[in-house]
Amino acid sequence: MTPPETQGQGIAAAAPARSPAVSLCVMAKRADYLKAAAARRQGTGGFLLQARDRADGDPAVRVGFTASKKIGNAVLRNRAKRRLRALAREVLAPEARPGWDYVLVARPEATVTRSYADLCADLRQALATVHRGRA
């Protein structure tokens, strides 16, 4: 048996293409969801984005997900939330602003059936609209 120091002489693993600019924290309190619902919002074909600047000095980016019973049964609601979580990891993490709360609200049928590429484009457009005119 070869010692561990001499093993693994193959090709080194490549680092991920780009790491998230910020880490996302999931919102847990109902009050945070209500504050986001009262702030800026932007509808898209696949979901609704609600966003607010907390202005509390904390650089953490918080995100929440909502899929009501209008979406369908538990299977469809869970599928919608999984797709929204994947969007948040891929698009929201690198483009979110520190100190903001974001809530992604699933839309009946659209969140589950819309292509993932379209959902990504929707989120990028919604973020640009929500942040327009903001520093």
C-alpha positions as CSV (number, residue, x, y, z in Angstrom):
1,M,0.0,0.0,0.0
2,T,1.3,3.4,-0.9
3,P,1.6,6.2,1.7
4,P,-1.1,8.9,1.5
5,E,1.6,11.5,0.5
6,T,2.2,9.8,-2.8
7,Q,-1.4,9.1,-3.7
8,G,-3.5,11.5,-5.8
9,Q,-1.0,12.5,-8.4
10,G,-3.8,13.1,-10.9
11,I,-5.3,16.4,-12.1
12,A,-6.2,18.9,-9.4
13,A,-9.9,19.7,-9.1
14,A,-10.8,23.1,-10.5
15,A,-12.3,25.7,-8.2
16,P,-15.9,26.7,-8.8
17,A,-16.4,29.2,-11.6
18,R,-17.7,31.9,-9.3
19,S,-18.6,31.9,-5.7
20,P,-21.6,33.7,-4.3
21,A,-20.8,37.4,-3.5
22,V,-22.9,37.0,-0.3
23,S,-24.3,34.1,1.7
24,L,-28.0,33.8,1.8
25,C,-29.9,33.4,5.1
26,V,-33.4,32.1,5.1
27,M,-36.0,34.3,6.8
28,A,-37.9,32.5,9.6
29,K,-40.2,35.1,11.2
30,R,-43.6,36.0,9.9
31,A,-42.9,39.7,10.7
32,D,-40.0,39.7,8.2
33,Y,-42.3,38.4,5.5
34,L,-44.9,41.0,6.2
35,K,-42.3,43.8,6.1
36,A,-41.1,42.5,2.7
37,A,-44.7,42.3,1.4
38,A,-45.2,46.0,2.3
39,A,-42.1,47.1,0.5
40,R,-41.1,47.0,-3.2
41,R,-42.4,44.2,-5.4
42,Q,-42.0,43.1,-9.0
43,G,-44.1,40.6,-10.8
44,T,-42.7,38.3,-13.4
45,G,-44.1,35.5,-15.6
46,G,-43.0,32.8,-13.1
47,F,-43.1,34.4,-9.7
48,L,-43.4,37.6,-7.6
49,L,-40.3,39.2,-6.1
50,Q,-40.7,41.2,-2.9
51,A,-37.7,43.2,-1.7
52,R,-36.8,45.6,1.0
53,D,-33.8,47.4,2.2
54,R,-33.6,46.7,6.0
55,A,-31.2,49.7,6.6
56,D,-30.1,48.1,9.9
57,G,-26.4,48.0,9.1
58,D,-26.4,44.2,8.9
59,P,-24.8,43.1,5.6
60,A,-26.5,39.7,5.6
61,V,-28.9,39.0,2.7
62,R,-32.0,37.2,3.8
63,V,-34.3,35.3,1.5
64,G,-37.7,33.7,1.9
65,F,-39.9,31.5,-0.2
66,T,-43.7,31.3,-0.3
67,A,-45.9,28.8,-2.1
68,S,-49.6,28.9,-1.0
69,K,-52.2,26.3,-1.6
70,K,-53.2,28.1,-4.8
71,I,-50.1,26.5,-6.3
72,G,-51.6,23.0,-5.9
73,N,-51.1,20.0,-3.7
74,A,-48.0,19.4,-1.5
75,V,-46.0,17.9,-4.3
76,L,-46.5,20.9,-6.6
77,R,-45.8,23.4,-3.7
78,N,-42.6,21.6,-2.8
79,R,-41.5,21.5,-6.4
80,A,-42.2,25.2,-6.7
81,K,-40.1,26.0,-3.6
82,R,-37.3,23.8,-4.8
83,R,-37.1,25.7,-8.0
84,L,-37.2,29.0,-6.2
85,R,-34.4,27.9,-3.9
86,A,-32.3,26.9,-6.9
87,L,-32.9,30.3,-8.4
88,A,-31.9,32.1,-5.2
89,R,-28.6,30.1,-5.1
90,E,-27.8,30.6,-8.8
91,V,-29.0,34.2,-9.5
92,L,-29.8,35.9,-6.2
93,A,-26.6,35.0,-4.3
94,P,-24.2,36.8,-6.7
95,E,-26.5,39.7,-7.6
96,A,-28.2,40.5,-4.2
97,R,-27.4,43.7,-2.3
98,P,-26.1,43.4,1.2
99,G,-28.7,44.4,3.9
100,W,-31.7,43.5,1.8
101,D,-34.5,41.0,2.3
102,Y,-36.0,39.1,-0.7
103,V,-39.1,37.0,-0.8
104,L,-39.9,34.8,-3.9
105,V,-43.6,34.0,-4.1
106,A,-44.6,31.2,-6.4
107,R,-47.3,31.7,-9.0
108,P,-50.0,29.0,-9.7
109,E,-48.8,26.7,-12.6
110,A,-46.2,29.2,-13.9
111,T,-43.5,28.5,-11.3
112,V,-43.6,24.8,-11.8
113,T,-44.1,24.7,-15.6
114,R,-42.0,27.6,-16.8
115,S,-38.5,26.7,-18.1
116,Y,-35.7,27.2,-15.7
117,A,-33.8,29.5,-18.1
118,D,-36.9,31.8,-18.3
119,L,-37.1,31.8,-14.5
120,C,-33.5,32.9,-14.2
121,A,-34.1,35.7,-16.8
122,D,-37.2,36.7,-14.9
123,L,-35.3,37.0,-11.6
124,R,-32.5,39.0,-13.2
125,Q,-35.0,41.4,-14.7
126,A,-37.0,41.7,-11.5
127,L,-33.8,42.5,-9.5
128,A,-32.8,45.2,-11.9
129,T,-36.3,46.7,-11.6
130,V,-36.4,46.6,-7.8
131,H,-33.0,48.1,-7.5
132,R,-33.5,50.8,-10.2
133,G,-32.8,54.2,-8.8
134,R,-31.3,52.8,-5.6
135,A,-27.7,53.1,-4.5
